[in-house]
Amino acid sequence: MGAIEQICLEKNLAKEKVLEAIEQALAAAYRKDFGEKNQNIKVEFNPVNGAMKIFDIKTVVEDSLWEEFQKEMEERKSEEIASEEEKEKKRFNPRTDIALAEARKIKKSMKLGDEIKTELSLPEDFGRVAAQTAKQVIIQRLREAERQNIFDTFKNQEGKVINGVIQRRESNDSFVVDLNSTTAILPPSEQVREEKYYPGQKLRFYIAAVNMTPRGPEIITSRRHSEIVKELFRLEIPEINSGVVEIKGIAREAGLRSKVAVVSNDENIDPIGSCIGQKGVRIQTIINELSGEKIDIIEYSEDQAKFISNALAPAKATLVILNEDGKKSVVSVKENQFSLAIGRDGQNVRLAARLTGWAIEVVKDSETTGEGVSANNEGEIQGGETGEPITEIKADEPASPDASLGGIEKEETTETVSELVEELKEEMSSETVGGEVVAGAGEEEQIK
């Protein structure tokens, strides 16, 4: 019992699993030296005194199955059954089954489905080969039980964040991660380019997938998955963990910047303030965990125009025009906010488009709309009025109104934002009901 309990403690296995492995090993050893061809050997082992009982166990089946088996053996003998129907059909197995008529010769009260346990005599001693067989079976069964236990444990943690230590780098640029009870893989596709990994480094990893392979459980971890941001928020911010503050969406460019949309289910709690924490302590902990990645916390709103405006933070929008057809939007900003709204390499507007699910075109609230830069709802940056994707934005230069975007030069148009506003005013002022102006005074607010 002491040896069994020690194995259970070291391998983190249930005692029943270890006893089952020992009983299977003793059955294999007995079958090796003393068993007969059609015996179904089962062993009952007592771990307290080391005693064991050996049984040949048979299940009672219909006589017709036994007759069919005999006929089949005579006609086809070792020939394989070809048809799929015959393969799926219940067949008599002389090792595990016994015909009802034969079973009633042993005990008259036997019925279909009952088991007959015939106790066999114990050997004085097992031979060297049988002992070696038992040892191999125990090792194999314990290894299988350990692998299954690890698989079950981490399968339940799939989609969660766990602590780990970088162990070593593989030849294919993957990293082996020590998760205490087992190891996992951090493949190149799940690494953050801006991060540097080294042996002994302690990090938090997102469990992306857990698969069972012939070599055991394979655990794939990630540092670039957007869900790692959500899990870190849940772990570090009690309001999110309790559900008072809810994360409505995340747009991430791993290692560079993330935008997180949050909303409060309690009007007395500020969602953004809860995430930032006193003097920025909470958000700084998350930023440090993500190796300095910038995080914008956006207040979610059911008003899509307001949500789009919030998503472009830190830039401030002066006008948002929505087109439900194709979920397209035009956002006007002041001239000094134009570069800020677009962001370096179009990053800000691209993340805003992914977060909101709307295609966003940013234009200057000044001369023309031809200088606009847009991002579709997949986050692909576009420029000018041709709608062609921009393929060349220099990484070392921030996007600016004076820059040529991807070879698309600025285009002048006759329709300006200011003219659009004036047209809206005229339309609203001209609508009357019974000779009275519907929208006259206060049209500025209504236009907004």
C-alpha positions in Angstrom: 0.0 0.0 0.0 2.9 2.3 0.8 4.4 1.8 -2.7 1.0 2.3 -4.4 0.3 5.5 -2.4 3.7 6.8 -3.4 3.1 6.2 -7.1 -0.3 7.9 -6.8 1.3 11.0 -5.2 4.2 11.2 -7.7 2.0 10.6 -10.8 -1.1 12.4 -9.5 -3.2 9.3 -10.2 -6.2 7.8 -8.4 -5.5 4.7 -6.3 -8.1 2.8 -8.4 -6.1 3.4 -11.6 -2.9 2.0 -10.1 -4.7 -1.1 -8.7 -6.4 -1.6 -12.1 -2.9 -1.5 -13.7 -1.5 -4.1 -11.2 -4.5 -6.4 -11.8 -4.1 -6.2 -15.6 -0.4 -6.9 -15.2 -1.0 -10.0 -13.0 -3.6 -11.3 -15.5 -1.1 -10.9 -18.4 1.6 -12.7 -16.3 -0.7 -15.6 -15.5 -1.8 -15.8 -19.2 1.8 -15.9 -20.3 2.8 -18.9 -18.2 -0.4 -20.8 -17.2 -3.3 -19.5 -19.3 -5.2 -21.4 -21.9 -6.3 -20.2 -25.3 -9.9 -19.4 -24.6 -9.6 -18.1 -21.1 -10.7 -14.6 -20.1 -8.4 -14.0 -17.2 -9.3 -11.5 -14.5 -7.4 -10.9 -11.3 -8.6 -9.6 -7.9 -5.7 -8.2 -6.0 -5.6 -7.2 -2.3 -3.1 -4.4 -1.8 -3.0 -4.8 2.0 -1.6 -8.4 2.1 -0.6 -8.9 -1.5 -3.1 -11.9 -1.9 -4.8 -12.4 -5.3 -7.6 -14.5 -6.8 -7.7 -15.5 -10.4 -10.9 -16.1 -12.4 -12.0 -17.1 -15.9 -15.1 -15.0 -16.6 -17.6 -15.8 -19.3 -20.8 -14.0 -20.3 -23.9 -16.0 -21.1 -25.2 -15.6 -24.6 -27.8 -17.2 -26.9 -27.3 -20.8 -28.1 -27.8 -19.7 -31.7 -24.7 -17.6 -31.5 -22.7 -20.6 -30.5 -24.2 -22.7 -33.3 -23.5 -20.0 -35.9 -19.9 -19.8 -34.6 -19.3 -23.5 -35.0 -20.8 -23.5 -38.5 -18.7 -20.5 -39.5 -15.5 -22.1 -38.2 -16.2 -25.3 -40.2 -17.0 -23.5 -43.4 -14.6 -20.6 -43.4 -12.2 -21.3 -40.6 -9.6 -18.5 -40.7 -11.1 -16.7 -43.7 -12.1 -13.1 -42.9 -15.7 -12.0 -43.1 -16.1 -9.8 -46.1 -19.6 -8.1 -45.8 -20.1 -5.1 -43.6 -23.3 -6.5 -42.2 -21.6 -9.6 -40.9 -18.8 -7.5 -39.4 -21.3 -5.4 -37.4 -23.4 -8.4 -36.4 -23.1 -9.8 -32.8 -20.7 -12.8 -33.0 -19.8 -15.5 -30.5 -16.4 -15.0 -28.9 -15.2 -18.2 -27.3 -12.8 -16.3 -25.0 -15.5 -14.1 -23.4 -18.8 -15.9 -24.1 -20.5 -19.1 -23.1 -23.7 -20.6 -24.6 -26.8 -20.6 -22.4 -27.1 -24.4 -22.6 -23.5 -24.9 -21.4 -24.0 -22.3 -18.7 -27.1 -24.1 -17.3 -25.0 -27.3 -17.0 -22.9 -25.4 -14.5 -25.8 -23.6 -12.8 -29.5 -24.1 -13.7 -30.6 -20.6 -12.8 -28.4 -18.9 -15.4 -30.0 -16.5 -17.9 -28.8 -14.3 -20.8 -26.3 -11.6 -19.8 -25.2 -13.3 -16.5 -21.5 -13.9 -15.8 -19.9 -17.1 -14.8 -16.8 -16.7 -12.7 -14.6 -19.8 -12.5 -11.9 -19.5 -9.9 -8.5 -20.9 -11.1 -5.7 -22.3 -9.0 -2.9 -20.0 -8.0 0.6 -20.7 -9.3 3.4 -21.3 -6.8 5.5 -18.7 -8.6 5.6 -16.8 -11.8 8.5 -17.3 -14.2 11.1 -14.6 -15.1 9.4 -13.9 -18.5 6.0 -13.6 -16.9 7.4 -11.2 -14.3 9.0 -9.1 -17.0 5.6 -9.0 -18.9 3.9 -7.8 -15.7 6.4 -5.1 -15.2 6.0 -3.8 -18.8 2.2 -3.9 -18.5 2.3 -1.9 -15.2 4.6 0.8 -16.7 2.5 1.0 -19.9 -0.9 1.2 -18.0 0.5 3.8 -15.6 1.8 5.9 -18.5 -1.5 5.7 -20.3 -3.4 6.7 -17.1 -1.0 9.6 -16.5 -1.4 10.9 -20.1 -5.2 10.6 -19.9 -5.2 12.5 -16.5 -3.1 15.3 -18.0 -5.3 15.5 -21.1 -8.5 15.7 -19.0 -7.0 18.3 -16.7 -5.8 20.7 -19.4 -8.8 20.1 -21.7 -10.9 21.6 -18.9 -8.5 24.6 -18.9 -8.7 25.2 -22.7 -9.4 28.9 -23.3 -7.9 30.0 -20.0 -4.7 31.7 -19.0 -2.1 29.7 -17.0 1.4 30.4 -15.5 4.3 28.8 -17.2 8.1 29.0 -17.5 10.0 29.0 -20.8 12.2 25.8 -20.8 14.1 25.7 -24.1 14.0 26.6 -27.7 13.4 23.9 -30.4 15.0 23.7 -33.8 11.8 24.8 -35.5 11.8 28.0 -33.4 9.0 26.7 -31.1 9.5 27.0 -27.4 8.9 24.3 -24.8 6.9 25.7 -21.8 7.0 24.1 -18.4 3.5 24.0 -16.9 4.6 22.3 -13.7 2.8 19.0 -14.2 3.7 18.7 -17.9 5.1 20.6 -20.8 3.4 22.6 -23.6 4.5 24.1 -27.0 4.6 27.7 -27.9 4.7 27.5 -31.8 6.1 30.4 -33.9 2.6 31.3 -35.1 1.5 32.0 -31.5 4.5 34.1 -30.5 4.6 37.9 -30.4 7.3 39.2 -32.7 8.1 42.1 -30.3 8.7 39.8 -27.4 12.0 38.0 -26.6 11.8 34.6 -24.9 14.6 33.0 -22.9 14.9 29.9 -20.7 13.7 30.5 -17.1 11.4 33.4 -18.2 8.0 33.3 -16.3 5.0 34.3 -18.3 1.3 33.8 -18.6 0.1 31.7 -21.5 -3.3 31.2 -23.1 -4.2 27.5 -23.6 -5.2 27.6 -27.3 -5.7 23.9 -27.9 -5.3 20.5 -26.2 -5.1 17.4 -28.5 -4.4 13.7 -27.8 -1.7 12.3 -30.1 -0.1 8.8 -30.2 2.8 10.3 -28.2 0.4 11.7 -25.5 -1.4 15.0 -24.9 -0.2 18.0 -27.0 -0.9 21.4 -25.4 -0.6 24.4 -27.7 -0.2 27.8 -25.9 -0.4 31.3 -27.3 0.9 34.8 -26.5 -0.8 36.5 -29.4 -4.4 35.3 -29.1 -6.8 38.2 -28.4 -8.5 36.1 -25.7 -5.4 36.4 -23.5 -6.2 40.1 -23.1 -9.8 39.2 -22.0 -8.6 36.6 -19.5 -6.0 39.0 -18.0 -8.7 41.6 -17.6 -10.9 39.0 -15.9 -8.1 37.9 -13.5 -6.9 41.5 -12.6 -10.2 43.4 -12.5 -12.8 42.1 -9.9 -15.7 44.0 -11.6 -15.2 42.1 -14.8 -14.8 38.7 -13.0 -18.0 39.3 -11.1 -19.9 40.4 -14.3 -20.6 44.0 -13.2 -18.4 45.3 -16.0 -18.6 43.3 -19.3 -16.1 43.2 -22.2 -18.1 43.6 -25.4 -15.2 43.3 -27.9 -11.4 43.2 -28.3 -9.3 44.2 -31.3 -5.7 43.4 -31.0 -2.4 43.7 -32.9 -0.2 41.5 -30.7 2.8 43.3 -29.1 1.7 46.7 -30.4 -1.8 47.8 -29.4 -5.2 46.6 -28.3 -8.6 48.2 -28.1 -11.0 46.8 -25.5 -14.7 47.8 -25.4 -16.3 47.7 -22.0 -19.8 48.4 -20.6 -21.1 48.6 -17.1 -24.3 46.8 -16.0 -24.5 49.0 -12.9 -25.1 52.7 -13.6 -23.1 53.6 -10.4 -19.9 52.0 -11.7 -17.7 53.6 -14.2 -16.4 50.8 -16.6 -13.3 52.7 -17.8 -12.4 53.8 -14.3 -12.8 50.2 -13.0 -10.4 48.9 -15.6 -7.8 51.6 -15.1 -7.8 51.4 -11.3 -6.4 53.9 -8.8 -3.5 55.7 -10.4 -3.6 53.2 -13.3 -2.5 50.2 -11.1 -4.8 47.6 -12.7 -4.2 48.4 -16.3 -0.5 48.8 -15.7 -0.3 45.2 -14.4 -1.9 44.0 -17.6 0.3 46.1 -19.8 3.4 44.7 -18.0 2.2 41.2 -18.5 1.9 41.9 -22.2 5.4 43.3 -22.4 4.4 47.0 -22.7 1.6 46.6 -25.3 -0.6 49.7 -25.4 -4.2 49.2 -24.4 -7.1 51.6 -25.2 -10.2 51.1 -23.0 -13.3 52.1 -25.0 -16.8 52.6 -23.6 -19.3 50.5 -25.5 -22.5 52.1 -26.6 -25.6 50.7 -28.3 -25.6 54.0 -30.3 -23.3 52.9 -33.1 -22.3 56.5 -34.1 -21.2 57.1 -30.5 -19.4 53.7 -30.3 -17.5 54.5 -33.5 -16.5 57.9 -32.2 -15.3 56.3 -28.9 -13.4 53.6 -30.8 -11.3 56.2 -32.6 -9.9 57.5 -29.3 -7.6 59.2 -28.5 -8.8 61.2 -31.5 -12.1 63.2 -31.2 -14.7 63.0 -33.9 -16.8 66.1 -34.8 -19.3 64.3 -37.1 -20.2 60.6 -37.7 -22.4 59.7 -40.7 -23.7 56.1 -40.9 -24.7 54.1 -43.9 -26.5 50.9 -42.8 -26.1 49.4 -46.3 -22.7 47.6 -46.0 -22.2 49.0 -42.5 -20.1 51.9 -43.7 -19.4 55.1 -41.8 -17.7 58.5 -42.5 -16.1 60.1 -39.5 -15.0 63.8 -39.7 -12.3 65.1 -37.4 -10.5 68.4 -37.0 -7.3 68.9 -39.0 -5.0 68.6 -36.0 -6.7 65.3 -35.1 -6.5 63.6 -38.5 -3.1 61.9 -38.0 -4.1 60.9 -34.5 -7.4 59.3 -35.8 -5.5 57.3 -38.4 -2.6 56.3 -36.2 0.8 55.0 -37.2 0.5 52.9 -40.3 -3.3 53.3 -40.0 -3.3 51.2 -36.8 -5.8 53.3 -34.9 -8.5 53.4 -37.5 -7.8 49.7 -38.4 -8.4 48.5 -34.8 -11.4 50.7 -34.5 -13.0 49.1 -37.6 -12.3 45.6 -36.2 -13.7 46.5 -32.8 -17.0 48.1 -34.1 -17.5 45.9 -37.2 -18.1 49.0 -39.3 -16.0 50.2 -42.2 -14.7 53.6 -41.1 -13.6 56.4 -43.4 -11.8 59.3 -41.7 -12.0 62.7 -43.3 -10.8 66.2 -42.4 -13.4 68.6 -41.2 -12.0 71.4 -43.4 -11.4 71.6 -47.1 -12.2 68.3 -48.8 -13.3 64.7 -48.3 -10.8 63.5 -50.9 -8.0 63.4 -48.3 -9.8 60.7 -46.3 -8.4 57.5 -45.1 -10.7 54.5 -44.3 -10.6 51.0 -42.9 -13.2 48.4 -43.8 -14.8 46.2 -41.2 -12.1 43.7 -41.6 -9.5 46.3 -40.7 -8.1 46.7 -44.2 -6.8 50.3 -44.7 -8.0 52.2 -47.8 -7.3 55.7 -49.1 -8.6 58.4 -51.5 -11.9 57.9 -53.2 -11.0 54.9 -55.3 -11.5 52.5 -52.4 -8.4 50.6 -53.4 -6.5 48.9 -50.5 -3.3 50.8 -49.5 -0.3 48.5 -49.8 2.5 50.9 -49.1 2.6 52.9 -45.9 6.1 53.5 -44.6 6.5 51.9 -41.1 8.8 54.7 -40.0 6.5 57.5 -40.8 3.1 58.3 -39.2 0.2 58.7 -41.6 -0.5 62.4 -42.3 -2.8 64.5 -44.5 0.1 65.5 -46.7 1.3 62.0 -47.3 0.7 60.1 -50.5 -1.1 56.9 -49.4 0.0 53.8 -51.2 0.5 55.6 -54.5 -3.0 57.1 -54.4 -2.7 60.9 -54.6 -5.1 63.3 -52.9 -8.2 64.0 -55.0 -10.2 67.2 -54.8 -14.0 66.9 -54.8 -16.7 69.5 -55.0 -18.7 68.1 -52.1 -17.3 69.1 -48.7 -18.3 68.3 -45.2 -19.4 71.8 -44.6 -21.6 71.8 -47.7 -23.1 68.5 -46.6 -24.1 70.0 -43.3 -25.7 73.0 -45.1 -27.7 70.7 -47.4 -28.9 68.8 -44.4 -30.0 72.1 -42.8 -31.9 73.1 -45.9 -33.6 69.8 -46.2 -34.7 69.8 -42.5 -35.9 73.4 -42.7 -37.9 72.8 -45.9 -40.0 70.0 -44.4 -43.3 71.3 -43.2 -46.4 69.9 -41.7 -49.6 72.0 -42.2 -47.5 75.0 -43.2 -45.3 74.9 -40.1 -41.5 74.2 -40.2 -40.7 70.9 -38.6 -37.1 71.5 -38.0 -36.0 75.1 -37.8 -34.6 76.2 -34.5 -32.2 73.8 -32.9 -31.4 72.0 -36.1 -27.7 72.0 -35.2 -28.4 69.6 -32.4 -30.7 67.4 -34.6 -28.0 67.3 -37.3 -25.5 66.1 -34.8 
